[in-house]
Amino acid sequence: CGGGTTDLCSYRFRIQDRRAAYKIYMETAYENGDTDFGGNNLTYRIMQILKIALVRAKGNQNVSGVKEILEYMDTDIYRFMILME
């Protein structure tokens, strides 16, 4: 259960054949600390893109396009906002 955010995780795994059964070893690769991978930053970016698409669909072409926003996806918006304060 999350707090309303989109949470993702990535696993590394390997499978060992033990003849009678397989043994699967799993290790999480990203779950916390990579804000571009999931959580609040992903939710923020999805909403940002949806809002821009809706405004442009209503006929206002003076806002940035989705392609322009995608160019800045590697910027961590939360760290950027803290630096601006």
PELINBEL-V69576 format. One record per run of one state. SS is the DSSP state (H for helix, E for strand, L for the rest). FROM is the first residue (numbers start at 1). LEN is the number of residues. If there is no record, write none. Layout:
# PELINBEL-V69576
ss = (SS:SS)
from = (FROM:FROM)
len = (LEN:LEN)
This chain:
# PELINBEL-V69576
ss = (L:E:L:E:L:E:L:E:H:L:H:L:H:L)
from = (1:6:7:10:18:22:31:39:40:58:66:71:77:85)
len = (5:1:3:8:4:9:8:1:18:8:5:6:8:1)
